[in-house]
């Protein structure tokens, strides 16, 4: 089939080196943050809170911060046996952060706050649960209020590409969404509006109350130790699971939501964690894209996973299923200019790791009532 939807990232020097799974380092050509952010933005000797630590990205971030030698408080409302990763070296707390009192308890004595907490999932979840998605506004609002009360120094908010205007995403050959494309506002109903509003809250708490806020707009993060079934999973994990299920069962059919021509870019978790920490430590005040510029169609995504599995499946297109915007990718002009870096892990490589992890999960027959990984 045609490879037209695929878009190579703008040429840039690859500067991120992976030493081992869960290990991150940068090459010598990585642009250094300003002297101001290098001194004020260092996490050395600080107490760091990760809100939403029981989720996919949060679990990886906690692991990275612990590995760097930081003191970490991990907070999530889920029972800890349901966290995707639980780390004994962290102070683990179960709290519903929609409550202001719980937010104060969560971040009392903390220097830096990473807010990744939200009620969210893939398109199948956010299209059918707009009210629940909107309620996440309570989390960010109350965390900001608590940060002001408790004297926290810096606050990171995990926003989303769903803030971008829908009228900019009506064709499959999307040229990449620039940060200014969030306005005039026309975000994803429910989830996108909550994210856009919370971005503004961060801005005004910085301007009015002096809290150093940082905002990254995540573009479709995927990788091991995350959701791959149950309705909240995103496309890469869902496709890996469906292909694996077909291979294991011998039923060589796969259902694809939509016509398969819709396009997206997907960022591997290692790039997400590195970018998140770098943006937090930077002097970048405005929301910034954090995503891959490698755009593929959903059909191409299925092609890649089939290639990894060594199988070819018959495709059934469910045109009535949730499918989101027609085309979306990240324009990385700003992040390259500000950081001399952009997410660069190839989709093929990331899918191979994700596929292998989901294969192990399915083969293990793990209990849905147990934590994925405890360390």
C-alpha positions in Angstrom: 0.0 0.0 0.0 1.0 3.6 -0.4 3.3 5.1 2.2 2.1 8.6 1.6 0.8 9.3 5.1 4.2 8.6 6.6 6.2 11.7 7.4 9.8 11.6 8.4 11.0 13.8 11.2 12.8 17.0 10.2 16.5 16.3 10.2 18.1 16.7 13.5 21.1 15.2 15.3 20.2 12.2 17.4 21.5 12.9 20.8 19.7 10.6 23.2 21.5 7.4 24.1 19.7 4.5 25.7 22.0 2.5 28.0 19.5 0.0 29.2 15.7 -0.3 29.6 14.6 2.5 31.8 18.0 4.3 31.6 18.3 7.7 29.9 21.3 9.8 29.0 22.1 12.5 26.5 24.8 13.0 24.0 27.3 15.7 24.1 25.5 17.8 21.5 22.4 18.1 23.7 21.7 21.8 24.2 22.3 22.8 27.8 19.6 24.6 29.6 20.2 28.3 30.5 22.4 29.1 33.5 19.3 30.2 35.4 17.4 26.9 34.8 20.5 24.8 35.4 20.9 26.2 38.9 17.2 26.8 39.8 15.9 23.9 37.8 18.1 21.1 39.1 16.2 18.4 41.0 19.3 17.7 43.1 18.4 17.5 46.8 14.8 18.2 46.2 11.6 16.3 47.2 9.6 15.5 44.1 5.9 14.5 44.0 4.5 12.5 41.0 0.7 12.7 40.9 -0.8 9.9 38.8 2.2 7.7 39.8 0.1 4.5 39.4 -0.5 5.2 35.7 1.6 4.3 32.7 3.7 7.4 32.3 3.8 8.1 36.1 5.2 4.7 36.9 8.1 5.2 34.4 8.8 8.7 35.7 8.9 7.6 39.4 11.4 4.9 38.4 13.6 7.4 36.6 13.6 9.9 39.4 14.5 7.2 41.9 17.3 6.0 39.7 18.7 9.5 39.6 18.8 9.6 43.4 15.9 11.9 44.1 13.4 11.7 47.0 10.0 10.7 45.4 6.5 10.8 46.7 4.2 8.8 44.5 0.5 9.5 44.6 -2.5 7.9 42.8 -6.2 7.3 43.7 -6.1 3.6 42.6 -5.4 0.9 45.2 -1.7 0.3 45.1 -2.1 -3.3 43.9 -3.5 -1.8 40.7 -0.6 0.6 40.0 1.2 -0.3 36.7 4.5 0.1 38.6 5.0 0.4 42.3 8.4 1.3 43.7 9.3 0.5 47.3 12.0 3.3 47.2 9.2 5.9 46.9 6.8 7.1 49.5 3.6 5.6 48.0 0.3 7.3 48.9 -3.3 6.5 47.8 -5.2 9.7 47.6 -8.0 11.1 45.4 -6.6 14.3 44.2 -9.9 15.8 43.2 -10.1 16.8 46.9 -8.2 20.0 47.9 -7.4 18.6 51.3 -5.9 15.5 49.8 -3.8 17.6 47.4 -2.4 19.5 50.4 -1.6 16.2 52.1 0.0 14.9 48.9 2.4 17.8 48.3 3.1 19.1 51.8 6.9 19.5 52.1 7.4 18.9 48.4 9.6 21.2 46.2 8.6 20.0 42.7 5.3 18.6 41.5 4.7 16.6 38.3 0.9 16.4 37.6 0.2 13.5 35.4 -3.1 12.6 37.2 -6.2 12.4 35.0 -9.2 10.2 34.3 -8.3 9.3 30.7 -7.6 6.7 28.1 -7.6 6.1 24.4 -10.2 7.5 21.9 -12.6 4.7 22.9 -12.6 6.1 26.4 -12.5 9.9 25.9 -15.2 10.0 23.3 -17.6 8.1 25.6 -16.7 9.6 29.0 -16.6 13.4 28.4 -18.0 14.2 31.9 -15.4 12.1 33.7 -12.7 13.6 31.6 -13.8 17.1 32.5 -13.8 16.3 36.2 -10.0 16.1 36.0 -10.0 19.9 36.1 -10.5 19.5 39.8 -7.2 17.7 40.2 -5.0 20.3 38.5 -6.9 23.3 40.0 -6.6 21.9 43.5 -3.0 20.9 43.1 -2.1 24.4 42.0 -4.0 25.9 45.0 -2.2 23.4 47.3 1.2 24.3 45.6 0.6 27.9 46.4 -0.4 27.2 50.0 2.5 24.7 50.6 5.2 26.8 48.9 6.1 24.4 46.1 8.7 25.8 43.8 7.9 24.3 40.4 4.9 22.6 38.8 4.7 20.4 35.7 1.4 19.8 33.9 1.0 17.0 31.4 -1.3 18.4 28.7 -2.3 16.7 25.4 -2.4 17.1 21.7 -6.2 16.9 22.2 -6.1 20.7 22.9 -5.5 21.4 19.2 -8.2 22.9 17.1 -10.3 20.2 15.3 -10.5 22.3 12.1 -6.7 21.9 11.8 -7.0 18.1 11.8 -9.5 17.2 9.1 -7.2 15.6 6.6 -4.8 12.7 6.8 -1.9 14.6 5.4 -1.5 16.8 8.5 1.6 18.9 8.2 2.2 18.8 12.0 0.5 20.9 14.7 2.3 24.0 15.9 1.8 25.3 19.4 -0.1 28.3 18.2 -2.7 25.9 16.5 -4.5 25.5 19.9 -6.2 28.9 19.2 -8.9 29.8 18.1 -10.0 27.1 20.5 -11.7 24.0 19.1 -10.2 21.2 21.2 -11.4 17.6 21.6 -14.8 17.8 23.4 -14.5 17.0 27.1 -10.9 15.8 27.5 -9.4 18.5 25.3 -11.3 21.3 26.8 -10.2 20.2 30.3 -6.6 20.2 29.2 -6.8 23.6 27.5 -8.4 25.2 30.6 -5.8 23.6 32.9 -3.0 25.0 30.7 -4.5 28.5 31.3 -4.7 27.8 35.0 -1.0 27.0 35.1 -0.2 30.2 33.2 -2.2 32.4 35.5 -0.9 30.8 38.7 2.6 31.5 37.4 1.8 35.1 36.5 -0.3 35.9 39.6 1.3 33.8 42.3 4.9 33.1 41.2 4.7 29.3 40.8 7.1 28.2 38.1 4.8 26.2 35.9 5.8 24.1 32.9 3.4 22.5 30.4 4.1 19.8 27.8 1.5 18.6 25.2 1.9 14.9 24.9 1.3 13.2 21.6 0.2 9.5 21.9 2.6 8.0 24.3 3.1 4.2 24.2 5.4 1.5 25.5 5.7 -1.3 28.1 4.0 -1.3 31.5 0.8 0.4 30.4 -2.8 -0.3 29.5 -3.3 -2.7 26.6 -6.9 -3.9 27.2 -10.1 -2.9 29.1 -11.1 0.1 26.9 -8.6 2.7 28.0 -5.7 1.5 25.8 -4.3 3.6 22.9 -3.8 2.4 19.4 -0.2 0.9 19.5 -1.0 -1.3 22.5 -4.5 -2.2 21.2 -3.1 -3.2 17.8 -0.3 -5.3 19.5 -2.9 -7.0 21.6 -5.2 -7.7 18.7 -2.5 -9.1 16.5 -1.2 -11.3 19.4 -4.7 -12.6 20.1 -5.2 -13.5 16.5 -1.8 -15.3 16.3 -2.4 -17.2 19.6 -6.0 -18.2 18.7 -5.4 -19.0 15.1 -8.3 -16.7 14.1 -6.6 -14.5 11.5 -9.0 -11.6 11.6 -8.5 -8.1 13.1 -11.0 -5.3 13.7 -9.8 -1.8 13.0 -11.6 1.3 14.2 -12.4 3.6 11.3 -11.2 3.1 7.7 -7.6 2.7 8.7 -6.5 5.8 6.8 -6.6 8.2 9.8 -3.0 9.3 10.7 -1.2 9.8 14.0 2.3 10.1 15.4 3.3 8.0 18.4 6.0 8.7 21.0 7.9 6.0 22.9 7.9 6.2 26.6 11.7 6.7 27.0 11.5 9.9 24.8 8.5 11.0 26.9 10.3 10.7 30.2 13.5 12.4 29.0 11.5 15.2 27.5 9.3 15.6 30.5 12.3 16.0 32.9 14.1 18.3 30.4 11.1 20.6 30.0 10.6 20.7 33.8 14.2 21.8 34.3 14.1 24.3 31.5 13.1 28.0 31.3 10.3 27.3 28.7 7.3 29.1 30.0 4.7 28.4 27.3 3.1 25.0 26.4 5.3 23.0 24.1 4.8 19.9 22.0 6.3 16.7 23.2 5.8 14.1 20.5 7.2 12.3 17.5 7.0 13.8 14.0 6.9 10.3 12.5 3.3 10.2 11.2 1.7 6.9 10.0 -1.8 5.8 9.1 -3.5 3.2 11.3 -3.2 0.8 8.4 0.6 1.3 8.4 0.6 0.8 12.2 -1.1 -2.6 11.7 1.4 -3.4 8.9 4.3 -2.8 11.2 2.9 -5.0 14.1 2.0 -7.8 11.6 5.6 -7.7 10.4 6.9 -8.0 14.0 4.5 -10.9 14.6 5.2 -12.6 11.3 1.6 -12.9 10.4 -0.9 -11.4 7.9 -4.5 -10.8 9.0 -7.8 -10.1 7.3 -8.9 -6.6 8.3 -12.5 -5.7 9.2 -13.1 -2.0 9.4 -15.6 -0.8 12.0 -16.7 2.6 10.7 -19.0 3.3 13.6 -16.3 2.9 16.3 -14.7 6.0 17.9 -11.9 7.2 15.7 -11.0 10.8 16.6 -9.7 13.4 14.3 -8.6 12.6 10.7 -5.0 13.4 11.0 -2.6 14.5 13.8 1.2 14.9 14.2 3.6 17.0 16.2 5.4 19.9 14.7 8.7 19.9 16.6 10.1 23.3 15.4 9.8 24.8 18.9 11.3 22.0 20.9 14.3 21.7 18.4 14.9 25.5 18.8 14.6 25.5 22.6 16.3 22.2 23.4 18.2 21.1 20.3 16.4 17.8 20.7 13.2 16.1 19.7 11.7 12.6 20.3 13.6 10.4 18.0 13.0 6.7 18.9 11.7 5.1 15.7 8.2 3.7 15.8 9.4 0.3 14.6 11.9 0.0 17.5 9.3 1.1 20.1 6.7 -1.3 18.7 9.1 -4.2 18.9 9.6 -3.6 22.6 5.9 -3.0 23.3 4.9 -6.1 21.4 7.4 -8.2 23.3 6.1 -6.9 26.7 2.4 -7.4 25.8 3.3 -10.9 24.6 4.9 -11.7 27.9 1.9 -10.3 29.8 -0.6 -12.4 27.8 1.5 -15.6 28.1 1.9 -15.1 31.9 -1.9 -14.9 32.4 -1.3 -12.3 35.1 -4.2 -11.4 37.4 -6.0 -8.2 36.7 -6.1 -7.7 40.5 -2.3 -7.5 40.8 0.2 -4.8 40.1 2.1 -5.2 36.8 5.5 -4.5 38.3 6.6 -3.9 41.8 10.2 -3.0 42.6 
